[in-house]
Amino acid sequence: MTARRFQRIQAVLARRQPDLTILAEDVYKPHNLSAMLRSCDAVGIGSVHAVSPTGGVPTYNATSASAEKWVELRVHGSLDAALDAVRADGMQVLAAHFSARAVRYDAVDYTRPSCIVFGNEREGVTPACAERADAHILIPMLGMVTSLNVSVATAVILFEAQRQRRLAGFYDAPRLDAGQRNDVALRWLHPREAALLEANGSPFPVLEPDGSLPAEALARLSRQASGNR
């Protein structure tokens, strides 16, 4: 751990956008989902959602540049559960879907709390998802092919969302409070200790200025580990 690395992490967390996310609906190719996570991290998304019929979504791939370490992937057992979760956070649901009511991707307001849904590589979003979405968005295509790869479409749309949010000043001040930033940084920097604290129902301590754990917290964790042996 170096102070410089901790400062970088603090700067990243200061730009996280807790009210912007995506939902991957049965995106089954690991390299596509990995690339989607990479784009999410690049625009400041810290938590994304996925639905998979198998209940597990493989993401570990060189394409992500280790983005899965920095972006939380919340896997839901059904589309309804995923949509209920994002709506509980007050988000509009925008489905990347070609339909009669679809509008250009750059004609919607991404400064609103937003979840953008991307369907799988073969079928796109399901009819059930299209029906529950607040709006459908599309990327105009001027060539012979009718759509972009799902990971490329994700990047195009998310960087439009980033552009709008930059103009609105959303990246100028932290959107996560100090406690939230501390807890995420602790999970990133000290995953083993974070897991022990959560397993014991213990609150996370405030990290030292260099990102290290306070001596008191380390001593407590050592006692807990000894007691569990």
C-alpha positions in Angstrom: 0.0 0.0 0.0 1.3 3.5 -0.9 -0.2 6.9 -0.2 -0.2 7.5 -4.0 -2.3 4.4 -4.7 -4.8 5.4 -1.9 -5.1 8.9 -3.4 -5.9 7.4 -6.8 -8.6 5.2 -5.2 -10.0 8.2 -3.4 -10.1 10.2 -6.6 -11.9 7.4 -8.4 -14.5 7.0 -5.7 -15.1 10.8 -5.7 -16.4 10.4 -9.2 -18.6 7.4 -8.7 -22.2 7.8 -9.9 -24.4 5.8 -7.6 -27.6 6.7 -9.6 -26.3 5.4 -12.9 -26.1 1.6 -13.7 -26.7 -1.0 -16.4 -28.5 -4.3 -16.4 -27.1 -7.1 -18.5 -30.0 -9.5 -19.4 -28.5 -12.9 -20.1 -25.4 -11.6 -21.7 -23.7 -15.0 -22.0 -20.3 -14.4 -23.5 -17.8 -13.6 -20.8 -15.6 -11.3 -22.9 -18.7 -9.1 -23.7 -19.7 -8.8 -20.1 -16.1 -8.1 -19.1 -15.9 -5.3 -21.6 -19.2 -3.9 -20.4 -17.8 -3.8 -16.8 -14.7 -2.0 -18.1 -16.9 0.7 -19.7 -18.9 1.0 -16.5 -15.8 1.6 -14.5 -14.6 4.2 -17.0 -17.7 6.4 -16.6 -17.9 6.1 -12.8 -20.4 3.3 -12.4 -19.6 1.3 -9.3 -22.4 -1.3 -9.2 -24.1 -3.1 -12.1 -26.9 -5.7 -12.4 -27.2 -8.9 -14.3 -29.8 -11.6 -14.9 -28.8 -15.1 -15.9 -30.9 -18.2 -16.1 -28.2 -20.2 -14.5 -27.8 -17.8 -11.6 -24.1 -17.3 -12.3 -22.5 -14.9 -14.7 -18.9 -15.5 -15.7 -16.9 -12.2 -16.1 -13.3 -12.9 -15.5 -11.5 -12.1 -18.7 -8.5 -10.1 -19.9 -10.9 -7.8 -21.8 -12.0 -6.2 -18.5 -8.6 -5.0 -17.5 -9.5 -6.3 -14.0 -12.6 -4.0 -13.9 -14.5 -6.8 -12.0 -12.3 -5.8 -9.0 -13.6 -2.3 -9.0 -17.2 -2.8 -10.1 -19.7 -4.7 -8.0 -21.7 -7.2 -10.1 -25.1 -8.0 -8.6 -26.6 -11.1 -10.1 -30.4 -11.6 -9.9 -32.3 -14.8 -10.3 -35.0 -13.2 -12.5 -35.7 -10.1 -14.6 -38.5 -9.1 -12.2 -36.1 -9.2 -9.2 -33.5 -7.1 -11.1 -36.0 -4.5 -12.3 -37.6 -4.3 -8.8 -34.1 -3.6 -7.4 -33.3 -0.7 -9.7 -36.8 0.8 -9.4 -36.4 0.7 -5.7 -33.5 3.0 -6.2 -35.7 5.4 -8.1 -34.2 4.8 -11.5 -35.8 5.1 -14.9 -35.3 1.9 -17.0 -34.1 2.5 -20.5 -33.9 -0.6 -22.7 -31.5 -0.7 -25.7 -34.1 -2.0 -28.0 -35.3 -1.4 -31.6 -39.1 -0.7 -31.6 -41.7 1.7 -32.9 -41.4 3.8 -29.8 -37.6 3.8 -29.7 -35.7 7.1 -29.6 -32.1 8.0 -30.3 -29.8 7.1 -27.5 -28.6 10.8 -27.2 -32.2 12.2 -27.0 -32.8 11.0 -23.4 -31.8 12.6 -20.1 -29.1 10.6 -18.4 -28.8 13.1 -15.6 -31.9 11.4 -14.1 -31.3 8.3 -12.1 -30.9 5.7 -14.9 -30.6 2.0 -15.5 -29.8 1.0 -19.1 -30.7 -2.5 -20.0 -28.8 -4.5 -22.6 -30.0 -7.8 -23.9 -28.0 -10.9 -25.0 -26.0 -11.3 -28.1 -28.6 -13.2 -30.1 -32.0 -11.9 -29.1 -31.5 -8.5 -27.4 -33.8 -7.6 -24.5 -36.7 -10.0 -23.9 -40.3 -8.9 -24.7 -41.0 -8.9 -20.9 -38.1 -6.4 -20.4 -39.2 -4.2 -23.3 -42.7 -4.1 -21.9 -41.5 -3.0 -18.5 -39.0 -0.4 -19.7 -39.9 3.3 -19.4 -38.3 4.0 -22.8 -36.5 2.3 -25.7 -33.3 3.7 -27.0 -31.3 2.9 -30.2 -28.1 3.8 -31.8 -28.7 4.9 -35.5 -26.9 2.6 -37.9 -25.9 3.8 -41.4 -24.4 0.7 -42.8 -25.5 -2.8 -43.8 -25.4 -4.3 -40.3 -28.4 -3.5 -38.0 -26.7 -3.4 -34.6 -23.4 -3.1 -32.7 -21.9 -5.7 -30.5 -23.5 -5.4 -27.1 -20.2 -4.3 -25.4 -19.6 -1.6 -28.0 -23.2 -0.4 -27.7 -22.7 -0.2 -24.0 -19.7 2.0 -24.4 -21.4 4.3 -26.9 -24.4 4.9 -24.7 -22.5 5.2 -21.4 -20.2 7.8 -22.8 -23.2 9.9 -23.8 -24.4 9.5 -20.3 -21.0 10.6 -19.0 -21.0 13.6 -21.4 -24.4 14.8 -20.1 -23.4 14.3 -16.5 -20.1 16.1 -16.9 -21.9 19.1 -18.4 -24.3 19.1 -15.4 -21.4 19.0 -12.9 -22.0 15.5 -11.6 -18.3 14.7 -11.5 -17.3 17.9 -9.8 -18.1 16.8 -6.2 -18.4 13.4 -4.6 -21.8 11.7 -5.0 -20.9 9.1 -2.3 -20.6 10.3 1.2 -17.3 9.9 3.2 -18.5 6.8 4.9 -19.5 5.1 1.7 -16.2 6.0 0.1 -14.2 4.7 3.1 -16.1 1.3 3.1 -15.6 0.7 -0.6 -11.9 1.6 -0.4 -11.5 -0.8 2.5 -13.1 -3.6 0.5 -10.8 -2.9 -2.4 -7.6 -2.5 -0.4 -8.2 -5.1 2.3 -10.6 -7.7 1.0 -9.7 -10.4 3.5 -10.1 -8.1 6.5 -13.3 -6.7 5.0 -14.7 -10.2 4.7 -13.8 -10.9 8.4 -15.4 -7.7 9.6 -18.6 -8.4 7.7 -18.7 -12.0 8.8 -18.6 -10.9 12.4 -21.0 -8.0 11.9 -18.4 -5.5 12.8 -18.5 -1.9 11.5 -15.7 -0.9 9.2 -13.0 1.3 10.8 -12.0 4.6 9.2 -8.8 4.0 7.1 -5.6 5.8 7.9 -4.5 8.7 5.6 -2.3 6.2 3.7 -5.1 3.7 3.3 -3.9 1.3 6.0 -6.1 -0.2 8.7 -5.9 1.4 12.1 -3.7 -0.6 14.6 -6.7 -1.1 16.9 -8.7 -2.7 14.1 -5.8 -5.0 13.1 -5.4 -6.1 16.7 -9.2 -6.9 16.9 -9.1 -8.8 13.7 -6.1 -10.8 14.9 -8.0 -11.7 18.1 -11.0 -12.7 16.1 -8.9 -14.9 13.8 -7.3 -16.6 16.8 -10.6 -17.3 18.4 -11.9 -18.9 15.2 -9.0 -21.4 15.1 
